[in-house]
Amino acid sequence: MSDSLLTGGPESLRCGSSALGIDAASILPFDRVSPDQYPAFARENDATLSFPEKLIMMLMHIEHACISTGRKPEEEAIHWTKSGDAFVVRDEKRLSAVWLRVFFGDTKYSSFTRKLYRWSFHKISPSVYNLDRSQVTVFGSINFHREKKHLVLQMESQTAAKQRRSIMAQQRKIKQQQLLKNKEIKTSFNAVPEKDQQTNSSSDTLLDGFAKERVPKPVNTQSSSNRFSTHDPHHDMMERLQKGLVLANFLREGGYQGSLSSLQRLLEHNGTQHSLDAGVNASSASIADQPSLAMQLLKQRIQQQQVQYERMQMQALAAMIRNRFAQE
């Protein structure tokens, strides 16, 4: 290789950047000098020039030097494709021994290729450019083009640390989304139990008040039990009516507006069903001892129910009597 290929001759000095179509108004730092001066410029500005900038300077310098000396650029160790949207590595040994040493201060081809991948370059099949796969390797990037050199300013190095940070950021985002999703599910799942705790207190109060105030306490619980030791249809009707009233009050005072299946879950949560049974049992003896007074009070309370709850109450009562008290 002649010295003029590395340093450029007199003709190359006269052949400025405009001869190669380089925009003098470009913001690229190396556009201030001619391609034959790129090796010296790269050494002087090694700390500030990026890898893609040095690479495009190397390719432009080789092309310029070959044209200046009457050689074909495609015969060099590395050169642009004819379209200028990629570059070809034809001779790895010569590239390492000459050009990498001049522009990168490194003679290892493996180090050069690692940096290519780090800066988002990728291999392209040589057949795309009608080249022999066994003789050349082609690299390209969407932001690396001979006629659009300014695009290299958009390229970024994907370092290992940066990749790890990116992966960790994505993992954190996924974890936060999952936590938010779990929180929404948990909130939705706990909505019914929270309602249970509110209605539980209300229902217990109603049951206690009804058992203790509305219906007189039994005079003799034992005698009441003996009195109805055999099946009594009248007592059975009164007991069911009492249970219906307790449920109706539970629905109305608790503000329940859900479905029957949700109601059953409400009754079963935190002993609410037990409280309902306890209230019914506590007032059954009173009904047995004074059926006429109990009937009067029950009818009076049922008539006080608001019209908009009647259909819901009847459906719920029928289902609860069938499902809960069918075995009694």
C-alpha positions in Angstrom: 0.0 0.0 0.0 1.4 3.4 -1.0 1.8 6.3 1.5 -0.6 8.3 -0.6 -3.4 5.9 0.4 -3.0 6.8 4.0 -2.1 10.5 3.8 -3.4 11.5 0.4 -1.4 13.3 -2.3 -1.5 16.7 -3.8 -4.5 15.8 -5.9 -6.4 14.7 -2.8 -5.7 18.0 -1.1 -7.4 19.8 -4.0 -10.2 17.3 -3.9 -12.2 18.7 -1.0 -15.2 17.3 0.7 -17.5 18.7 -1.9 -16.1 16.4 -4.5 -17.4 13.5 -2.5 -20.8 15.1 -1.8 -20.1 16.0 1.8 -22.3 18.8 3.0 -20.0 21.5 4.3 -22.9 22.9 6.4 -23.2 19.6 8.3 -22.9 19.6 12.1 -20.6 16.6 12.0 -17.2 17.6 13.4 -15.1 15.9 10.7 -16.8 17.8 7.9 -14.6 20.7 8.7 -11.6 18.8 7.2 -11.0 17.0 3.9 -11.1 13.1 3.9 -7.4 12.8 3.4 -6.9 14.5 6.8 -9.3 12.1 8.6 -6.6 9.9 10.2 -4.9 12.8 11.9 -8.3 14.3 12.9 -9.3 11.0 14.4 -6.1 10.8 16.5 -6.5 14.3 17.7 -10.2 14.0 18.6 -10.2 10.4 19.7 -11.8 11.1 23.1 -14.8 13.0 21.6 -15.5 11.1 18.4 -18.0 8.2 18.7 -17.4 4.7 17.2 -19.8 5.3 14.3 -18.2 8.6 13.5 -14.7 7.1 13.3 -16.0 4.2 11.2 -17.7 6.5 8.7 -14.5 8.6 8.6 -12.4 5.5 7.9 -14.7 4.4 5.0 -14.8 7.9 3.5 -11.0 8.2 3.8 -10.4 4.8 2.1 -12.9 5.6 -0.7 -11.3 9.0 -1.2 -7.8 7.7 -1.2 -8.6 4.9 -3.6 -10.2 7.3 -6.1 -7.2 9.6 -5.7 -4.7 6.9 -6.6 -6.8 5.3 -9.4 -7.7 2.2 -7.4 -11.1 0.6 -7.0 -12.5 1.0 -3.5 -14.1 -2.5 -3.6 -10.6 -4.0 -3.8 -9.8 -2.6 -0.3 -10.1 -4.6 2.9 -13.2 -2.6 3.8 -15.5 -0.5 1.7 -19.0 0.8 1.1 -21.5 -1.2 -0.9 -22.5 0.4 -4.2 -25.7 1.7 -2.6 -23.9 3.1 0.4 -26.3 1.7 2.9 -23.9 -0.9 4.3 -20.2 -1.7 4.2 -18.2 -4.9 3.3 -15.3 -6.5 5.1 -13.3 -8.3 2.5 -10.0 -8.8 4.3 -10.1 -9.1 8.1 -6.3 -9.4 8.5 -5.5 -6.3 6.4 -8.3 -4.4 8.1 -6.9 -5.2 11.5 -3.2 -4.5 10.6 -3.8 -1.2 8.8 -7.1 0.6 9.1 -8.1 -0.3 12.7 -4.7 0.7 13.9 -5.0 4.1 12.1 -8.5 5.0 13.2 -9.2 3.0 16.4 -5.8 2.3 17.8 -6.8 -1.4 18.0 -5.7 -4.2 15.8 -8.2 -6.9 17.0 -10.9 -7.6 14.6 -13.0 -9.4 17.3 -13.0 -6.2 19.3 -14.1 -4.3 16.3 -17.1 -6.6 15.6 -18.2 -6.4 19.3 -18.3 -2.7 19.0 -20.3 -3.0 15.8 -23.0 -5.0 17.6 -22.9 -2.7 20.6 -23.8 0.2 18.3 -26.7 -1.7 16.7 -25.0 -2.8 13.6 -26.0 -6.2 12.2 -24.9 -8.6 9.6 -26.5 -8.6 6.2 -26.5 -11.5 3.8 -23.9 -10.8 1.0 -26.4 -12.2 -1.5 -28.4 -9.0 -1.1 -25.5 -7.2 -2.8 -24.6 -10.0 -5.2 -21.5 -10.9 -3.2 -20.0 -14.2 -2.3 -20.8 -15.3 1.2 -17.6 -17.2 1.6 -15.4 -14.2 0.8 -17.0 -11.2 2.5 -19.0 -10.1 5.5 -21.5 -7.3 5.3 -22.6 -5.0 8.1 -25.2 -2.3 8.2 -27.5 -0.1 10.3 -30.5 1.9 9.6 -28.6 5.1 10.8 -25.4 4.4 8.9 -25.4 5.6 5.3 -22.8 7.1 3.0 -25.2 9.8 1.7 -26.8 10.5 5.0 -23.8 10.8 7.3 -25.7 13.0 9.8 -27.7 9.9 10.9 -24.8 8.6 12.9 -25.6 11.3 15.5 -28.7 9.3 16.3 -26.8 6.2 17.1 -26.3 5.1 20.7 -24.1 2.5 22.3 -25.9 -0.4 23.9 -23.5 -1.1 26.6 -23.9 -4.1 28.9 -24.7 -1.8 31.9 -27.2 0.1 29.9 -28.8 -3.1 28.7 -29.0 -4.4 32.3 -30.6 -1.1 33.4 -33.1 -1.3 30.6 -34.0 -4.9 31.5 -34.3 -4.0 35.2 -36.5 -1.0 34.3 -38.7 -3.3 32.3 -38.9 -5.8 35.1 -39.8 -3.1 37.6 -42.5 -1.9 35.3 -43.9 -5.4 34.9 -43.8 -6.0 38.6 -45.5 -2.7 39.3 -48.2 -3.5 36.8 -48.7 -6.9 38.4 -48.9 -5.5 41.9 -51.5 -3.0 40.7 -53.4 -5.7 39.1 -53.3 -7.9 42.2 -54.4 -4.9 44.3 -57.4 -4.4 42.1 -58.3 -8.0 42.3 -57.9 -8.0 46.1 -60.0 -4.9 46.4 -62.7 -6.4 44.2 -62.5 -9.7 46.2 -62.8 -7.9 49.5 -65.7 -5.7 48.5 -68.3 -8.2 49.6 -66.6 -9.0 53.0 -66.4 -5.3 53.7 -70.1 -5.0 53.1 -70.6 -8.0 55.4 -68.9 -6.2 58.3 -71.1 -3.2 57.8 -74.3 -5.2 57.5 -73.3 -7.7 60.2 -73.5 -5.1 62.9 -76.8 -3.7 61.6 -78.4 -7.1 61.4 -77.2 -8.2 64.9 -78.7 -4.9 66.3 -82.0 -5.6 64.5 -82.1 -9.2 65.7 -81.3 -8.3 69.3 -83.8 -5.4 69.3 -86.5 -7.6 67.8 -85.9 -10.5 70.1 -85.7 -8.3 73.3 -88.1 -5.4 72.6 -90.7 -6.2 70.0 -91.7 -9.6 71.3 -92.1 -10.4 75.0 -89.7 -12.9 76.5 -91.1 -16.3 77.2 -92.5 -17.0 80.6 -91.5 -20.7 80.6 -89.2 -21.9 77.9 -89.4 -25.5 79.0 -93.2 -25.5 78.9 -93.1 -23.9 75.5 -90.9 -26.7 74.2 -93.2 -29.3 75.6 -96.2 -27.6 74.2 -95.0 -27.9 70.7 -93.3 -31.3 71.1 -95.4 -32.6 68.2 -95.5 -31.0 64.8 -97.8 -27.9 64.8 -98.6 -26.3 61.4 -99.5 -23.1 63.1 -96.2 -22.9 64.9 -94.3 -23.8 61.7 -96.0 -21.0 59.9 -95.3 -18.5 62.6 -91.6 -19.6 62.8 -91.2 -19.2 59.0 -92.9 -15.8 59.2 -90.5 -14.8 62.0 -87.5 -15.8 59.9 -88.9 -14.0 56.9 -89.2 -10.8 58.9 -85.7 -11.0 60.2 -84.4 -11.5 56.7 -86.5 -8.6 55.4 -85.2 -6.3 58.0 -81.7 -7.4 57.3 -82.2 -6.6 53.6 -83.8 -3.3 54.1 -81.7 -1.9 57.0 -78.5 -3.3 55.6 -79.1 -1.6 52.2 -78.5 -4.8 50.3 -79.1 -4.6 46.6 -77.1 -7.5 45.2 -78.0 -11.0 43.9 -79.2 -13.9 46.0 -75.9 -15.7 45.6 -74.1 -12.6 47.0 -76.5 -12.5 49.8 -75.7 -16.1 50.8 -72.0 -15.2 50.9 -72.9 -12.2 53.1 -74.8 -14.4 55.5 -72.0 -17.0 55.7 -69.2 -14.5 56.3 -68.0 -13.7 59.8 -70.9 -15.6 61.5 -73.7 -13.5 60.1 -75.6 -16.6 59.3 -75.1 -17.8 62.9 -76.4 -14.4 64.1 -79.5 -14.9 62.0 -80.1 -18.3 63.4 -79.5 -17.0 67.0 -82.0 -14.2 66.5 -84.6 -16.6 65.1 -84.1 -19.1 68.0 -84.2 -16.4 70.6 -87.6 -15.2 69.5 -89.2 -18.6 68.6 -90.2 -19.3 72.2 -91.9 -15.9 72.5 -93.9 -16.6 69.4 -94.9 -19.9 70.8 -96.0 -18.5 74.1 -98.0 -15.6 72.8 -98.8 -16.4 69.1 -101.6 -13.7 68.8 -99.3 -10.9 69.9 -96.4 -12.1 67.8 -98.6 -12.5 64.8 -99.9 -8.9 65.2 -96.4 -7.5 65.6 -95.1 -9.5 62.6 -97.9 -8.4 60.3 -97.4 -4.8 61.4 -93.7 -4.9 60.7 -94.2 -6.6 57.3 -96.7 -3.9 56.2 -94.1 -1.2 57.0 -91.7 -2.5 54.4 -91.3 -0.2 51.4 -92.8 -1.2 48.1 -89.6 -1.1 46.1 -88.1 -3.9 48.3 -91.1 -6.3 48.2 -90.1 -8.3 45.1 -86.6 -8.7 46.2 -87.7 -9.7 49.6 -90.1 -12.4 48.4 -87.5 -13.9 46.0 -84.9 -13.9 48.7 -87.3 -15.3 51.3 -88.5 -18.1 49.0 -84.9 -19.1 48.2 -83.7 -18.9 51.7 -86.6 -20.9 53.1 -86.0 -23.6 50.5 -82.2 -23.8 50.8 -81.6 -23.0 54.4 -84.7 -24.2 56.3 -85.9 -27.1 54.2 -84.6 -29.7 56.6 -86.3 -28.2 59.6 
